[in-house]
């Protein structure tokens, strides 16, 4: 067995532990907004491991939701997050109920959700705020539903969401992203939060991939180039800030903040996608090194019981002291992203 085979074996074992634990957890725990991301991660794991058990757990979690229909009158994070796993379950099972569920969410999002004057979705109206997380909760589902439905205009609107989030939140000096932009005050939260940056880096290649799969690259070339440029600039900086452990600091440019695992899972997922698609402008040698170290770090954070540990808990914006005070533990959104990162690594 060569070195590459040994590494894939290590990743597969970590993925198996994680998927088995997550399948039980999703069905037994108290509801959390991150459960939809965990659900989606199980669909990824089923594909990568060649077993249907993780996807069956995802289907059981979704069953009462399909019966009741989406609840779009609640907190943005809960309902918006459910569109993407519904679409992935539709693609896996062929069940049209998942497609209609996702279509209802996206329809509400586009027709009823609050927005800034330039179109960015607002998670907490009436506060006129743009959050970096929201690009992940909206744009990939728009792009995937647009591809499935043959709706080129919807795919373009997904690209527009990535660009408008970039415009509001990018730090021109580093290429990284602020957590929240306060549009009416023309200001932003004071710290460059690692997990927030990872949401953009996950969403961007996913949107680009759907544009290409739908045959929409040429019509949207200028917009795709903007997203690619932002992603390459961001990931080059991200790779330069990685700790020797393979993790990143929770305030990504402050090594006096603690090291945190969910950002490493997100950046592993994003770096793997960027490398496999030969992202223009990416420092590939440095990205490959960062990717390998990140995969090792998230395997190390997956304990013998299959729990993904070292994750900062729910994090609203604040000052440096606040970010550095958030408790560490496990969280369904982080487990879901870790499942995705390991699944894509194993399957590549």
N, C-alpha and C positions, 0 to 999 in steps of 0.2 A: 504494500500500500504506500503510494507516494505522499508527499507533503500535502498536496491539494486534496487528495482523498481523505487524509486524516482530518483536515480542516472541515470538509463537508460533513464528515461523520460527527465531529464535535458539534457543529451547528445543528445537524439533524436531531441529535440527542437532546440538545437544549430546546429545540422547537417542539419535540414530542412531549417533554415535561411541561412546557409552558401551555401547549394546546390542551393537554389532559386536565391540568389544573384550571385553566380558563373556562373550559367547557362546563365544569362543575360550578365554578364561581358565578358565571353569567346567569345560571338558572336558580341560584340559591341566595344571592346577595340582595341587599336593599337597592332599589333603583338609583341610578346615577347617570348624569348626562353623558358620561364616557362609555356607557354600556354599548351604544351603537358602534363606536369605534372598536370595542372589544369584539362585538359580533362580526364586524367586517374582517378583523384579523383572523377569526376562526375560519372564514371562507377562504382566505389566502392559505392558511395552514392545511386545509383539506386538499387543496390543489397541489401544494408542494409535497405533502407526505403521501399522496395517493390513497388517502383513506377518507371515507365520508363522515366519520364520527364527529369531527369538529363542526362541519357544516350542519349536521343533524341537530347539534346543540343550538346553533344559530337559528335554525328553522323553528325549533321549539320555543325559543325566546321571542321570535317574531309572531308566532301563531296568534296570540291574543290581540296583538296590534293589528294584524290583518283583519281580524274579525270586527274590531271596533273602529278602524280607520285612524289616520294620524290626528293627533291633538295639536293643532297649530296655534292654539290660543295660549299656550304656556310659554315658559322661558325659552328664548331663542335656541340655546345650545341643545336642549332636549330634542326638539322636533327637527331642526335643520340637520342634525347629525344623522338622522335615520334614512335620509334619501340615498346616500351612497351604498350602505350595506343592502338596502332593498334592491337597488339596481344590480349589485353583484350577485345577490341571491337569485334574481330573475335570470341573469345570464347563466348561472349554474344549473338552475332547476327547470327553466323554461316556463315557470308559473307566472301567468300574466297578472296575478294579484299583486305581486311585488312591484311590477312595472307601474300599475295604477296607483299604488301607495306612494311610490317615489314621484310620480307625476303630480299627485295632489300636493305634496310638500313643495315641489319646485314651483307649481302654479301659485300657491299661496305666497311663497317667497318673492316671486317676481311681481305679483299683482298687488300684494297687501303689505309686505314688510317695509319698515321705514328705511329711508335712504338719505344720503347726503345729496346736495344739489347736483353733484357730478356722478351720482349713481352707486356709490359704495353702500353696501348693506350696513345698517345700524343695529347692533344687538340689544341695546338698552334705551329705547326711546323713552322720553323725548331728548335724552342727552345726545348731542350731535358729536358722536365719537366713532372713529374708525379703529377697529381692533385687528391686529395682525392675524389672530386665530381664525377670524371669520372668512378669510380667503380660502382656507381649507374646508370649512363647513358649507361653502357655497359653490365655488368655481368648479371643482372636480365633478360634482353631481350634475351641474349644468352641462358640462362638456360631455359627460358620459350619456346623459339622457338625450342630449342633442344628437349624438352619434347614433344611438339606438333608434331614435325617432326620425332620423334623416332631416333634422332641423338645423340648417346651417346658421341661421340667425341666432339660435340659442347657443351654439358653439362659440360664435363670435362674442356673445355676451359673457361667456365664461372667461374668455381672454381679456375682455374689458375689466372684469372684476380683479384679475391679477394685476393689471396695469394700474387701476385706480388705487388699489391697496399699496402698490409700490410707490406711487406718486405721493400719497399721504404720509407714508411711514419710513421711507428710506433715509438713512443717514448718509449723505453724499460722501463724507470723509472716509467711511469704512465699507460701504456697501451692505451693512447690516440694517436691521429694521427695529424701530421703536415698538414698544408694546401697544400703545394707544396714541392716536392723534386726536386732539381736542379742536375740532374744526372751527368752531365759532371763536375760539381764543387764539387760533393760529399757533398752537404750541403742541407739545407732546409729553408723554410720561418720561421720567428722567433717566431710565436705564435700558440697556440693550439686553433683553431677557432671552436666555438661550432657547427655552422651549418655544417661545413665540417665534423666534427665527426659524426653528425647525418646521413649524406649520407651513410657512411660505415655501421652504425648500422641498417639502413633500408635495405640496399642491402643484407647484409650477411644472415639474416634469410630467405629472399626471395629466394636466390640461394640455400640454404640448403633444403628448402621446395620443390623446383623443382627437385633437385637431388633425394630426397626421393620419390616424386610422380612418378618419371620416373623409379623407381626400381633400381637406380644406387648407392645406399648407399654402398653396399659391395665393388664394384670395386673402389669406390672413398673414402673409409673410412678414409684413412690417410689424404687426403686433406680436407675432411669434418671436421675432428678433429682439424686441424689447424685453420680453419675458426671459428669453435665453440669456441676454446680456446681464439682466439683473441677477439671475440665478448663478451664473458663472462668477460674477463679482462677489456675490454673497458667499458661495461655497469656497472660493479661494481664501477669503478672510476667515471663514469658519475653520478650515483646515489648519491655518496658521495659529489658531488660538486653542487647539486641542491640547489637553493635558497628557503627560506621558502615560497615564493610566488608560487612555482611550476615551475618557469622559470629557465633558466640558463644564466650566463653572456656570452656576445658575445665572449670574450676571456675566455674560459671556466674555467681556473684556476686562473683568476684575478678578484677578487670581486670589484676592482676599475674600471672595465669596465661595461657598461650598461647591463641591463637585456633585453632579446630578445626573441621573440615569435616563430619564425620558428624552432629554435633548439628544443624548447619544443614540438612542433608538431612532429618533427622527432623522438625525443627520446620517446615520448608517443607511437608512432607507433612501434618502435623497442622494447621497454620494454614489450608492450602487446604481441608481437609475441614471445619474449623470454620466458615470463611467461607461455603462453599457450602451448609452446612446451617443457616446463621443461628443458630449456637449462642447460646442465651440467656445473658446476662451477659458476653458477649465485647465488649471495646472494639473495634468493627469497624473504625473508621478507623485506629487504631494497628495492628491485626492486618493490615489490607491493606497498609499500608506495610512492616511487617516481612516479610510474605509476599513481596512484590515484591523486596525487598532480598535475602532468603534465596535466592530463585530465581536472581537475578543472581550471587550468591556461589557457588552450587554449579555454575552454568554455567562460571564463571571457574576453578573447581577441576577441571573436566573438561578435560584437556589435549588437544592435537591428535591424540594416539594413542588417545584414549578412556579414559584412566585417570582415576579419581576420586581426587584427591590431597589431602594435608593432613589425613589421618585418624589419630587417635590409635589405637595398637594395643591389643591385648587388655588390659583394665584391671580388675584386682581392686581392692577398696577399700583405701584407705591414707590417709595424712595429706596435707596440701596439697603438700608437697615431692614426695611420691611421684606424685601426679596430674600435677604439672607436669614430671615427669621422663620420662613415657611417650613413647616414640619416635613420630614422625610418618611416615606412608607411605600405602600403599593397603591396603584390606582388603575381602574379599568382602561382609561384612554391610553395610558402608557403601555399596559400589557398588550392592547390591541396593536399599537404601532410597533412594538417589539416583535409580535407575531408576523406582521407584514415584512419587517426588515429581514428577519431570519428566513421567512418563506421565500422571498425573492432571491436571497443569497443561495439557498439550497437549490432552488429551481433553475438558477442561471447557468 
